[in-house]
């Protein structure tokens, strides 16, 4: 997901949530647009943060996967070496 789509998606959700809130209160939906701007802006900021949190978590998971694969390869080499020694001992 790109940065723009994250921000716009969260902003649209904030706008929809604000319209839903006003609808539940039986108030005119488009009477005061400042509330819509505040809700859209706040949710846009949340979308911005979610994008970079996802990016950071993806990088951390890739690093962790690299470490685990290196460790697995090392353990496989040690297992193969021990397996060869046991065959000679028998």
C-alpha positions as CSV (number, residue, x, y, z in Angstrom):
1,X,0.0,0.0,0.0
2,X,1.4,3.4,-0.9
3,X,1.6,6.4,1.4
4,X,-1.1,8.4,-0.6
5,X,-3.6,5.5,-0.5
6,X,-3.0,5.0,3.2
7,X,-3.6,8.7,4.0
8,X,-6.6,9.0,1.7
9,X,-8.2,5.7,2.8
10,X,-7.9,6.7,6.5
11,X,-9.2,10.2,5.7
12,X,-12.2,8.8,3.9
13,X,-12.9,6.6,6.8
14,X,-12.7,9.6,9.2
15,X,-15.1,11.5,6.9
16,X,-17.5,8.6,6.9
17,X,-17.3,8.2,10.6
18,X,-18.1,11.9,11.1
19,X,-21.1,11.7,8.7
20,X,-22.3,8.6,10.6
21,X,-21.9,10.4,13.9
22,X,-24.0,13.3,12.7
23,X,-26.6,11.0,11.2
24,X,-27.0,9.2,14.5
25,X,-27.5,12.5,16.3
26,X,-30.1,13.6,13.6
27,X,-28.0,16.7,12.8
28,X,-27.5,18.2,9.3
29,X,-24.5,16.3,7.9
30,X,-23.0,19.1,5.8
31,X,-23.9,22.1,8.0
32,X,-20.5,22.7,9.6
33,X,-17.6,21.4,7.4
34,X,-14.9,22.1,10.0
35,X,-15.7,19.0,11.9
36,X,-15.3,17.0,8.7
37,X,-12.0,18.6,8.1
38,X,-10.8,17.8,11.6
39,X,-11.9,14.2,11.5
40,X,-10.4,13.7,8.0
41,X,-7.2,15.3,9.1
42,X,-6.9,13.3,12.3
43,X,-7.5,10.0,10.5
44,X,-5.1,11.1,7.7
45,X,-2.4,11.5,10.3
46,X,-3.2,8.0,11.7
47,X,-2.9,6.6,8.1
48,X,0.5,8.3,7.8
49,X,1.7,6.7,11.0
50,X,0.2,3.3,10.0
51,X,2.1,3.4,6.7
52,X,5.5,4.0,8.4
53,X,4.7,1.6,11.2
54,X,4.0,-1.1,8.5
55,X,7.2,-0.2,6.7
56,X,9.3,-0.4,9.9
57,X,7.7,-3.7,10.9
58,X,8.3,-5.2,7.4
59,X,12.0,-4.3,7.6
60,X,12.3,-5.8,11.1
61,X,10.7,-9.0,10.0
62,X,13.0,-9.2,7.0
63,X,16.0,-8.8,9.2
64,X,14.7,-11.4,11.7
65,X,14.0,-13.9,8.8
66,X,17.6,-13.4,7.5
67,X,19.0,-14.1,11.0
68,X,16.8,-17.2,11.4
69,X,17.8,-18.6,8.0
70,X,21.5,-18.0,8.7
71,X,21.1,-19.8,12.1
72,X,19.2,-22.7,10.4
73,X,22.0,-23.1,7.8
74,X,24.6,-23.2,10.5
75,X,22.6,-25.8,12.4
76,X,22.2,-27.9,9.3
77,X,26.0,-27.8,8.6
78,X,26.7,-28.8,12.2
79,X,24.1,-31.6,12.0
80,X,25.7,-32.9,8.7
81,X,29.1,-32.8,10.3
82,X,27.9,-34.7,13.4
83,X,26.1,-37.2,11.2
84,X,29.3,-38.0,9.3
85,X,31.2,-38.5,12.6
86,X,28.6,-40.9,13.9
87,X,28.8,-43.0,10.7
88,X,32.5,-43.5,11.1
89,X,32.1,-44.4,14.8
90,X,29.8,-47.3,14.1
